[in-house]
Amino acid sequence: MKSVRSPFSFSRESFPAENVYTDGDQVTFYWEYGRPHRSKPTLVFVHGFRGDHHGLEYIVSFLADDFHCVVPDLPGFGKSSDFAFPATIEAYASWLVGFVGHVVGQREVVIIGHSFGTIVVSAAIDAGMTGSDVVLINPIAENALTGPRAVATRLAVFYYRLGQWLPEKLGFALLRARLVVRIMSVTMTKTHNRMLRRWIHYQHDLYFSDFHSRKAVLQAFSASVTHDVSEFVPAMTMPVLLIVAENDDITPLSAQYRLAESLPQSQLRVIGEVGHLIHYEAAEEAAASIAQFVSGSAR
């Protein structure tokens, strides 16, 4: 695979450091960018389905000189080990509560999720994670099986079930098929910038199949399509920034407006001419919105 040059860079001060958090049998690898500040919160990022920490590094690159940023690989993805038990949304929520408590301690923290990560973040708040303002990027605002994207979701359900039904070696190969990954990448990528498109596809080729087992990806997929942020709204009483896309292939803009209206302290930032890959295609804009939100100037 021919490498593609990254469009972002880190300063020497903020270059990521790899760390490990262990809780029982579960081992989480995470990366720290920048250094803790006495007067600024730590930003903890939670990536989406099938990705790993690399997917959020572009946004982090615009924040790490001013904020301490922490990005783990979700259990079962990247370097982090599988859960020793079913990967339900409750399991992800419990993991995030423990992880944040370990890496942040008593310091002020802002939790930032993208896509499936927004469900994990919301569920963790519902499970008792307190004291955090929240940023949700491309939130899953309604159930994917019942919304206007239901047909596409059911095709994805068939794909993942087929990956489960086939013999292990063949099923694993299907779930990691490069052609399928490229179709997903091409469908979600909206930018007309050729260099950026090439880099996004390269990132997906590298990391979109970096899961440990069929169990990990199938259970995570099940959690992602059977839950959404809206079911955890009653627990989300803190300030919440929603960064949403005009042309999201996963959740329509109308559902994002309904989610914003249901949250007591929400702000909505709509980015035009972009889809579900805000973290790649509009990372600088998203980072600027996060910095403004965290600083309090937008509240």
The 8 nearest C-alpha neighbors of each residue, nearest first, counted from 0:
[[1, 2, 201, 204, 205, 3, 202, 177],
 [2, 0, 3, 201, 4, 204, 205, 197],
 [1, 3, 0, 4, 201, 198, 5, 202],
 [4, 2, 198, 5, 1, 201, 197, 202],
 [3, 5, 6, 2, 198, 7, 194, 197],
 [4, 6, 7, 3, 198, 8, 195, 57],
 [7, 5, 4, 8, 195, 198, 57, 194],
 [8, 6, 5, 57, 60, 9, 56, 61],
 [7, 9, 60, 10, 6, 5, 57, 14],
 [10, 8, 14, 60, 13, 11, 7, 63],
 [9, 11, 12, 13, 14, 8, 64, 63],
 [10, 12, 14, 13, 9, 33, 15, 64],
 [13, 11, 10, 14, 33, 64, 9, 34],
 [12, 14, 33, 32, 10, 11, 63, 64],
 [15, 13, 11, 9, 32, 12, 10, 16],
 [16, 14, 32, 31, 30, 13, 17, 33],
 [15, 17, 31, 30, 18, 32, 14, 29],
 [18, 16, 30, 29, 15, 31, 28, 19],
 [17, 19, 29, 28, 30, 16, 20, 31],
 [18, 20, 28, 27, 29, 21, 26, 17],
 [21, 19, 27, 26, 28, 22, 18, 98],
 [22, 20, 26, 25, 27, 23, 19, 24],
 [23, 21, 25, 24, 26, 20, 97, 27],
 [22, 24, 25, 21, 26, 83, 82, 20],
 [25, 23, 22, 26, 83, 21, 82, 80],
 [24, 26, 22, 23, 82, 21, 80, 27],
 [27, 25, 21, 80, 79, 20, 24, 22],
 [28, 26, 79, 20, 19, 21, 29, 74],
 [27, 29, 19, 79, 18, 71, 72, 78],
 [30, 28, 71, 18, 70, 17, 72, 19],
 [29, 31, 17, 70, 16, 69, 15, 18],
 [32, 30, 69, 16, 15, 68, 33, 70],
 [33, 31, 15, 13, 68, 63, 14, 67],
 [32, 34, 13, 67, 63, 64, 12, 66],
 [33, 35, 67, 36, 32, 66, 13, 31],
 [36, 34, 67, 41, 37, 33, 66, 39],
 [37, 35, 39, 38, 34, 67, 40, 66],
 [36, 38, 39, 35, 40, 106, 107, 41],
 [37, 39, 36, 40, 107, 35, 106, 41],
 [40, 38, 36, 37, 41, 66, 107, 35],
 [41, 39, 107, 108, 42, 109, 106, 38],
 [40, 42, 108, 67, 68, 109, 107, 43],
 [41, 43, 68, 109, 108, 110, 69, 67],
 [44, 42, 69, 110, 68, 111, 70, 109],
 [43, 45, 111, 70, 112, 110, 69, 42],
 [46, 44, 112, 116, 111, 113, 70, 43],
 [47, 45, 116, 113, 112, 51, 52, 44],
 [46, 48, 115, 116, 114, 113, 50, 49],
 [47, 49, 115, 50, 46, 219, 220, 114],
 [50, 48, 207, 208, 47, 51, 76, 216],
 [51, 49, 207, 48, 47, 206, 54, 46],
 [50, 52, 72, 77, 53, 54, 76, 46],
 [51, 53, 72, 54, 70, 55, 71, 46],
 [54, 52, 56, 55, 51, 50, 206, 57],
 [53, 55, 52, 56, 51, 50, 46, 278],
 [56, 54, 57, 53, 58, 52, 278, 59],
 [55, 57, 59, 53, 58, 54, 60, 52],
 [56, 58, 60, 59, 55, 282, 7, 279],
 [59, 57, 282, 60, 56, 286, 55, 61],
 [58, 60, 56, 62, 61, 57, 63, 55],
 [59, 61, 57, 58, 62, 63, 9, 56],
 [62, 60, 59, 58, 286, 63, 283, 57],
 [63, 61, 59, 60, 64, 65, 66, 286],
 [62, 64, 66, 33, 65, 32, 13, 60],
 [63, 65, 62, 13, 66, 33, 12, 10],
 [64, 66, 63, 62, 67, 33, 39, 61],
 [67, 65, 63, 62, 68, 64, 33, 41],
 [66, 68, 33, 34, 35, 41, 32, 63],
 [67, 69, 42, 32, 31, 41, 43, 66],
 [70, 68, 31, 43, 30, 42, 44, 32],
 [69, 71, 44, 30, 29, 52, 43, 45],
 [72, 29, 70, 28, 52, 73, 30, 69],
 [71, 73, 51, 52, 77, 79, 28, 76],
 [72, 74, 76, 71, 75, 79, 51, 46],
 [75, 73, 79, 81, 80, 76, 82, 72],
 [74, 76, 81, 80, 215, 211, 79, 210],
 [77, 75, 210, 73, 74, 79, 209, 72],
 [76, 78, 51, 209, 72, 79, 210, 75],
 [77, 79, 28, 76, 80, 72, 27, 75],
 [80, 78, 27, 74, 28, 75, 26, 77],
 [81, 79, 75, 26, 74, 25, 78, 27],
 [82, 80, 75, 74, 83, 215, 25, 79],
 [81, 83, 84, 25, 74, 86, 80, 75],
 [82, 84, 81, 24, 25, 85, 86, 80],
 [83, 85, 82, 86, 90, 81, 87, 25],
 [86, 84, 87, 82, 83, 218, 90, 214],
 [85, 87, 218, 90, 82, 219, 84, 88],
 [88, 86, 90, 89, 85, 222, 91, 218],
 [87, 89, 91, 90, 222, 92, 119, 86],
 [88, 90, 92, 87, 91, 93, 122, 86],
 [89, 91, 87, 93, 88, 92, 86, 94],
 [90, 92, 94, 88, 89, 93, 119, 95],
 [93, 91, 123, 89, 95, 122, 94, 90],
 [92, 94, 96, 90, 95, 91, 89, 97],
 [93, 95, 91, 97, 92, 96, 98, 90],
 [94, 96, 98, 92, 97, 93, 99, 91],
 [97, 95, 93, 99, 94, 98, 128, 123],
 [98, 96, 100, 94, 95, 99, 101, 93],
 [97, 99, 95, 101, 100, 96, 94, 102],
 [100, 98, 101, 102, 96, 97, 103, 95],
 [99, 101, 104, 97, 98, 103, 102, 96],
 [100, 102, 98, 99, 104, 103, 97, 20],
 [101, 103, 99, 100, 104, 98, 20, 69],
 [104, 102, 99, 106, 100, 101, 105, 108],
 [105, 103, 100, 106, 101, 102, 99, 107],
 [104, 106, 103, 107, 100, 108, 101, 102],
 [107, 105, 103, 104, 108, 40, 41, 37],
 [106, 108, 40, 41, 105, 109, 131, 39],
 [107, 109, 41, 40, 131, 42, 106, 110],
 [108, 110, 42, 132, 131, 133, 43, 41],
 [111, 109, 43, 133, 42, 44, 134, 108],
 [112, 110, 134, 44, 135, 133, 43, 45],
 [113, 111, 117, 116, 45, 135, 44, 136],
 [112, 114, 136, 116, 117, 46, 47, 137],
 [113, 115, 47, 138, 116, 137, 117, 139],
 [116, 114, 47, 117, 118, 48, 223, 113],
 [115, 117, 112, 47, 113, 119, 45, 46],
 [118, 116, 112, 120, 113, 115, 114, 138],
 [117, 119, 121, 228, 115, 116, 120, 227],
 [118, 120, 116, 122, 117, 121, 92, 91],
 [121, 119, 117, 123, 118, 122, 116, 112],
 [122, 120, 118, 124, 123, 119, 231, 228],
 [121, 123, 125, 119, 92, 124, 120, 118],
 [124, 122, 92, 126, 120, 125, 121, 128],
 [125, 123, 128, 121, 127, 126, 122, 120],
 [124, 126, 122, 234, 123, 127, 231, 121],
 [127, 125, 123, 124, 122, 128, 92, 93],
 [126, 128, 124, 125, 129, 123, 96, 234],
 [129, 127, 124, 96, 123, 126, 125, 130],
 [130, 128, 131, 127, 124, 132, 237, 123],
 [129, 131, 132, 128, 108, 107, 237, 109],
 [132, 130, 109, 108, 129, 133, 110, 237],
 [131, 133, 109, 238, 237, 239, 110, 130],
 [132, 134, 239, 110, 109, 111, 131, 240],
 [133, 135, 111, 240, 239, 241, 110, 112],
 [134, 136, 241, 112, 138, 117, 111, 113],
 [137, 135, 113, 242, 138, 243, 112, 241],
 [136, 138, 243, 114, 113, 275, 242, 135],
 [139, 137, 114, 136, 117, 140, 135, 113],
 [138, 140, 227, 141, 114, 228, 250, 137],
 [141, 139, 228, 138, 229, 227, 255, 254],
 [140, 142, 227, 139, 143, 229, 254, 146],
 [143, 141, 227, 144, 145, 226, 146, 224],
 [142, 144, 224, 146, 145, 149, 141, 152],
 [145, 143, 149, 142, 146, 152, 224, 153],
 [146, 144, 149, 143, 142, 147, 148, 141],
 [145, 147, 149, 148, 143, 144, 142, 141],
 [148, 146, 149, 145, 150, 251, 143, 250],
 [147, 149, 146, 151, 150, 152, 143, 249],
 [150, 148, 144, 152, 146, 145, 147, 151],
 [151, 149, 153, 152, 148, 154, 147, 144],
 [150, 152, 154, 153, 149, 148, 155, 156],
 [153, 151, 149, 155, 150, 154, 156, 144],
 [152, 154, 156, 150, 155, 151, 149, 157],
 [155, 153, 157, 151, 156, 152, 158, 150],
 [154, 156, 158, 152, 153, 157, 159, 151],
 [155, 157, 153, 159, 154, 158, 160, 152],
 [156, 158, 160, 154, 155, 159, 161, 153],
 [159, 157, 155, 161, 156, 160, 162, 154],
 [158, 160, 162, 156, 161, 157, 155, 163],
 [161, 159, 163, 157, 162, 158, 156, 164],
 [162, 160, 164, 158, 163, 159, 157, 165],
 [163, 161, 170, 159, 160, 165, 164, 174],
 [162, 164, 160, 161, 165, 170, 159, 213],
 [165, 163, 161, 162, 160, 166, 170, 167],
 [164, 166, 170, 162, 163, 161, 169, 167],
 [167, 165, 169, 170, 168, 164, 163, 171],
 [168, 166, 170, 169, 171, 165, 163, 213],
 [167, 169, 171, 170, 166, 172, 165, 173],
 [168, 170, 172, 171, 166, 167, 165, 173],
 [171, 169, 162, 165, 167, 173, 172, 168],
 [170, 172, 174, 168, 173, 169, 167, 213],
 [171, 173, 169, 175, 170, 174, 176, 168],
 [174, 172, 176, 170, 175, 171, 162, 169],
 [175, 173, 171, 172, 176, 162, 170, 159],
 [174, 176, 172, 208, 173, 177, 171, 180],
 [177, 175, 173, 179, 178, 174, 172, 180],
 [176, 178, 180, 179, 181, 175, 204, 208],
 [177, 179, 181, 180, 176, 182, 183, 175],
 [180, 178, 182, 181, 176, 177, 183, 175],
 [181, 179, 177, 183, 178, 182, 184, 176],
 [180, 182, 184, 178, 183, 179, 185, 177],
 [181, 183, 179, 185, 184, 180, 186, 178],
 [184, 182, 180, 186, 181, 185, 187, 179],
 [183, 185, 181, 187, 182, 186, 200, 188],
 [184, 186, 182, 188, 187, 183, 181, 200],
 [187, 185, 183, 184, 188, 182, 189, 248],
 [186, 188, 184, 185, 275, 183, 189, 274],
 [189, 187, 185, 186, 190, 184, 276, 196],
 [190, 188, 273, 274, 187, 191, 272, 186],
 [189, 191, 192, 188, 280, 196, 273, 195],
 [192, 190, 193, 189, 196, 195, 188, 194],
 [193, 191, 195, 190, 194, 196, 197, 189],
 [194, 192, 196, 195, 191, 197, 190, 198],
 [195, 193, 197, 196, 192, 198, 6, 199],
 [194, 196, 198, 192, 197, 193, 199, 190],
 [197, 195, 193, 199, 198, 194, 192, 200],
 [198, 196, 194, 200, 195, 199, 201, 193],
 [197, 199, 201, 195, 196, 200, 3, 202],
 [200, 198, 202, 196, 201, 197, 195, 203],
 [201, 199, 203, 197, 202, 198, 184, 204],
 [200, 202, 198, 204, 199, 203, 197, 205],
 [203, 201, 199, 205, 200, 204, 206, 198],
 [202, 204, 207, 200, 206, 205, 201, 199],
 [205, 203, 201, 202, 206, 200, 207, 177],
 [206, 204, 202, 203, 201, 207, 208, 209],
 [205, 207, 209, 203, 208, 204, 202, 50],
 [208, 206, 203, 50, 49, 209, 204, 205],
 [209, 207, 175, 206, 210, 49, 205, 204],
 [210, 208, 206, 77, 207, 76, 211, 49],
 [211, 209, 76, 208, 75, 212, 77, 216],
 [212, 210, 75, 76, 215, 209, 81, 213],
 [213, 211, 214, 215, 210, 216, 75, 171],
 [212, 214, 216, 215, 217, 171, 163, 211],
 [213, 215, 212, 217, 216, 218, 219, 211],
 [216, 214, 212, 75, 213, 218, 217, 219],
 [215, 217, 219, 213, 218, 214, 220, 210],
 [218, 216, 220, 214, 219, 215, 213, 221],
 [217, 219, 221, 220, 215, 216, 86, 214],
 [220, 218, 222, 216, 221, 217, 215, 223],
 [221, 219, 223, 217, 218, 222, 216, 224],
 [220, 222, 218, 219, 223, 224, 225, 217],
 [221, 223, 219, 220, 225, 88, 224, 87],
 [222, 224, 220, 221, 115, 225, 226, 219],
 [225, 223, 143, 221, 222, 226, 220, 144],
 [224, 226, 222, 223, 221, 142, 227, 144],
 [227, 225, 224, 223, 142, 222, 118, 228],
 [226, 228, 139, 141, 142, 229, 118, 140],
 [227, 229, 118, 140, 230, 231, 139, 121],
 [228, 230, 232, 231, 227, 140, 141, 258],
 [231, 229, 228, 232, 227, 226, 233, 141],
 [232, 230, 229, 228, 233, 234, 121, 125],
 [231, 233, 235, 229, 234, 230, 262, 228],
 [234, 232, 235, 231, 236, 230, 262, 125],
 [235, 233, 125, 232, 231, 236, 124, 121],
 [236, 234, 232, 233, 237, 124, 231, 262],
 [235, 237, 234, 263, 264, 238, 233, 262],
 [236, 238, 235, 132, 239, 264, 131, 133],
 [239, 237, 264, 132, 265, 133, 236, 240],
 [240, 238, 265, 133, 134, 264, 132, 237],
 [239, 241, 134, 266, 265, 267, 135, 133],
 [240, 242, 267, 135, 134, 268, 266, 243],
 [243, 241, 136, 268, 269, 135, 137, 267],
 [244, 242, 137, 269, 136, 241, 268, 270],
 [245, 243, 270, 274, 247, 246, 273, 269],
 [244, 246, 271, 270, 247, 272, 252, 273],
 [247, 245, 274, 244, 273, 248, 272, 251],
 [246, 248, 274, 275, 244, 249, 250, 245],
 [249, 247, 250, 275, 274, 246, 187, 251],
 [248, 250, 247, 148, 251, 275, 139, 143],
 [249, 251, 247, 139, 248, 140, 252, 254],
 [252, 250, 253, 254, 247, 249, 255, 248],
 [251, 253, 255, 254, 245, 256, 250, 244],
 [254, 252, 256, 255, 251, 257, 250, 258],
 [255, 253, 257, 252, 256, 251, 140, 258],
 [256, 254, 258, 252, 257, 253, 140, 259],
 [255, 257, 259, 253, 258, 254, 260, 252],
 [258, 256, 254, 260, 255, 259, 261, 253],
 [257, 259, 255, 261, 256, 260, 140, 254],
 [260, 258, 256, 262, 261, 257, 265, 255],
 [259, 261, 257, 258, 262, 256, 263, 265],
 [260, 262, 258, 259, 257, 263, 232, 229],
 [261, 263, 259, 265, 260, 264, 232, 258],
 [262, 264, 265, 236, 261, 260, 237, 238],
 [265, 263, 238, 262, 239, 237, 236, 266],
 [266, 264, 239, 262, 240, 259, 238, 263],
 [265, 267, 240, 241, 239, 268, 264, 259],
 [266, 268, 241, 240, 242, 269, 259, 265],
 [267, 269, 242, 241, 243, 270, 266, 240],
 [270, 268, 243, 244, 242, 271, 267, 245],
 [271, 269, 244, 245, 243, 268, 273, 272],
 [270, 272, 245, 273, 244, 269, 246, 274],
 [273, 271, 245, 246, 270, 274, 189, 244],
 [274, 272, 271, 244, 246, 189, 245, 270],
 [275, 273, 247, 246, 244, 276, 189, 248],
 [274, 276, 247, 277, 248, 137, 187, 244],
 [277, 275, 278, 279, 274, 280, 188, 187],
 [276, 278, 281, 280, 279, 275, 282, 274],
 [277, 279, 282, 276, 58, 280, 55, 281],
 [280, 278, 277, 276, 282, 281, 57, 199],
 [279, 281, 277, 282, 276, 278, 190, 273],
 [282, 280, 277, 284, 283, 279, 278, 285],
 [281, 283, 58, 278, 285, 284, 279, 280],
 [282, 284, 286, 285, 281, 287, 61, 58],
 [285, 283, 287, 281, 286, 282, 288, 270],
 [284, 286, 282, 288, 283, 287, 281, 289],
 [285, 287, 289, 283, 288, 284, 58, 282],
 [286, 288, 290, 284, 289, 285, 283, 291],
 [289, 287, 285, 291, 286, 290, 292, 284],
 [288, 290, 286, 292, 287, 291, 293, 285],
 [291, 289, 287, 293, 292, 288, 294, 286],
 [292, 290, 288, 294, 289, 293, 296, 297],
 [291, 293, 289, 295, 297, 290, 294, 288],
 [294, 292, 290, 295, 291, 289, 109, 296],
 [295, 293, 291, 292, 296, 290, 297, 39],
 [296, 294, 292, 298, 293, 297, 291, 290],
 [295, 297, 294, 298, 291, 292, 293, 290],
 [296, 298, 292, 295, 291, 294, 293, 266],
 [297, 295, 296, 292, 266, 238, 294, 291]]
